[in-house]
Amino acid sequence: MCLISYKLGLKVLDILGLNKIRQRPGYHDEPLKGKRSGQRSIRLSKSYRAIYIITNDSMIEFVEVQEVNKHDY
């Protein structure tokens, strides 16, 4: 069941785009602290999160996914 939720989360992210997803509180987009300072995380499902960074090069904004992992609660 978790794998289905994870794949659905990725599909929604692909369709709506990161900027729309970041505006929705259910995805819990947040900056990370400590050794992950400068990175952000977004919830793909109840268990899985994507860790990403945003960089700018002139007028282009790049999003690089650093990791997708199962979040321990």
C-alpha positions in Angstrom: 0.0 0.0 0.0 2.8 2.5 0.8 4.4 2.0 -2.6 1.1 2.9 -4.3 0.9 6.1 -2.2 4.5 6.9 -2.9 4.0 6.5 -6.7 0.8 8.5 -6.6 2.6 11.3 -4.7 5.3 11.4 -7.4 2.6 11.5 -10.2 0.8 14.4 -8.5 4.1 16.2 -8.1 4.8 15.7 -11.8 1.3 16.9 -12.9 0.8 19.9 -10.6 4.5 21.0 -10.4 6.5 21.8 -7.3 5.2 25.4 -6.8 1.6 24.3 -6.6 2.4 21.4 -4.3 4.5 23.7 -2.0 1.4 25.9 -1.5 -0.8 23.0 -0.2 -0.4 22.4 3.6 -1.0 18.6 3.3 2.4 18.1 1.6 4.3 19.7 4.5 7.0 21.4 2.4 9.6 22.6 4.9 13.2 23.7 5.2 15.5 21.2 6.9 17.9 22.0 9.7 21.3 20.7 10.9 23.4 18.8 8.4 20.6 19.2 5.8 20.5 23.0 6.1 19.8 24.4 2.7 17.6 21.5 1.7 13.8 21.1 1.8 11.5 18.2 2.2 8.1 17.5 0.9 5.7 14.7 1.8 4.9 12.2 -1.0 2.9 9.9 1.2 2.4 9.4 4.9 5.7 7.5 5.0 7.8 8.8 2.1 9.5 12.2 1.7 11.5 13.8 -1.1 14.5 15.8 0.0 15.4 18.5 -2.6 17.3 21.7 -3.2 16.5 24.7 -5.4 19.3 26.5 -7.2 19.2 29.5 -9.6 21.3 30.1 -12.7 20.3 33.5 -14.2 16.6 33.1 -15.0 16.3 29.4 -14.7 15.4 27.7 -11.4 16.6 24.1 -11.0 15.2 21.6 -8.6 17.4 18.6 -7.7 16.0 15.7 -5.7 18.7 14.6 -3.4 17.0 11.6 -1.8 13.6 9.9 -1.4 13.4 8.0 1.8 11.0 6.4 4.3 10.5 8.8 7.1 10.5 7.3 10.6 7.7 8.4 12.9 
